[in-house]
């Protein structure tokens, strides 16, 4: 509950499969991991050197850890951390692949304001859940791109998952 399920995205394993094909011998950071579908799939099928899965939501972190345990995945090979953008990643920690299937919707208002307008109770769980799909004017995405370079190894790459619904005018 309150963790964005991959069953709601019609691309299924498209991103995880693509990344697994590129990750042999590389380190991989899955930002906004949610259930951990990309991190776990890449860990199982991509032959990476290590995988870090990060999410702002403590509920998503717990869900990802539980899912990883089902497949016998854990420290130090697969690390699941809580953090907003790179706050869960070491200052000098670097990766070959940074991936974020970022929130596609970029409203003009904060999540709390949107909930108030719709008379929806504002709970920490609901706010965290909505962060998986809403990013005010892509403020968090901008931080990810701005800070991402310092977490890339030479020849590293940043991959952004998006749908046709993204606000290209803002990006």
Secondary structure, DSSP 4 states (H G I P E B T S, - for coil): --S--GGGSTTTTHHHHHHHTT-TT-EEEEET-TT-HHHHHHHHHS--SEEEEEES-HHHHHHHHHHHHHTT--TTTEEEEE-STTTTS-TT--EEEEEEE---B--SS-HHHHHHHTT----HHHHHHHHTTB-GGGHHHHHHHHHHGGGEEEEEEEEEE--TTS-TTT-
